[in-house]
């Protein structure tokens, strides 16, 4: 019994010590935030590092506009406004891409054309939205159960704005479309696949290949084009991302 009592006392002391340490770290974190407020607001890379510092302490500067973080930094409001803008961009392009587009394309649209929404008085400028900012804002949208989320397809992070579940087969097909021009001897710009492409790269049978392509086609994430007897499945989100990364102008209907 004495050993048990002593163990409980030691646990209590350890817990109290840990709580005290966390409180001290939170104070230092708030001092750091005050000192580097402008850097956090204006430098996307610095902002990303700051949020990474907050995470282990369970501090969420995005959770409230009324507490210390909202009052001093305003980044909760910043990400709230950005989430609305990202949603607007994604919804406006849904008829074209079936509800999936790359973060790079979203960033390009926000930078070059802006959106209809102009909210609040945040000191953080829209021209400084980074890809990490956009991904963070989508995290806020996903909590609303709206279907918004990000998925990694090949080398790209894509924004999905519909509740459709994409399994590994669907993402694999889009990955093939993403780099088909690099993996074949044909001069192709990328963004499209044929059934033969998919079968060659995956070794799937006809049924599995057709099932994956049909789902993407039915959801509007792929377009079917037939030329000289060959059916090509085009993925607007992948094709548009290629133009975005090459510095071409975005043509989304905002």
C-alpha positions, 0 to 999 in steps of 0.5 A: 500500500505504501508503495502504491501511495508513493507511486501516486504521489510521484505521478501527481508531481510529474503531472504538475511539473509537466503542466507547469512546463507547458504553461511556461512554453505557452508564455514563451510562444505568446511572447514569440508571437508578439515579437514576430507578428509581422513575419507570421502575418506576411511570410507564408514560410514563417507562418507555416513554421510557427503553426508547426511550433504550436501543434505539439503544445496543443495551441491552435491559433486558428480556433478563435477570433476572441482569444489572445491568438485571434486578437494579436495575430488575426490568423484565425480570421485569415484562414476563415476568409481563405477557406471561403475563397477556396470554396468559391474557387472550387465550387465555380470550377466543379462543372468543369473538373467534377470537384477535383483540382490541384492546390497549385491551380487554386493558388494560381486563381487566387493570385491572378484573378482573386475572388468575389469575396472581400471579408474582414480587415485582416492585415494578411494579404491575399497575394501571399497565400501559399500552398500550405495556407490553402491546405490549412484552410481546407482543413477548416472546411473539412471539419464542417462535413462539406466534403472538402479535403485534400488527397495526394495524387502522384506528386501533387496535392489535390483539393476534392470538393465533393463527398465522392470516395476515391479509392487507390484505383481511382488515384492510380489512374489519375497519377498515370494521366499526370505523368503519361507523357513522361512514361511513354514514347509518344508526344503527349501533353499529359492529362489523358489516358487510354485503357491500354495505358492503364493496363500497361502501367498497372497490369490490371484486367479489363474489368478493373480498369473499366470500373475505375475509369467509369466511376471517374467519368460518371462523376465528371472528373474525367471526360471521354473523347474518341478519335480514330477509334481510340477512346481517351479519358481526359482529366481536366484537373491534371491537364490544368495543373500542367498549364499552371505549373508551366506558367500558363494563365488559368481559365477557370470561370470565376 
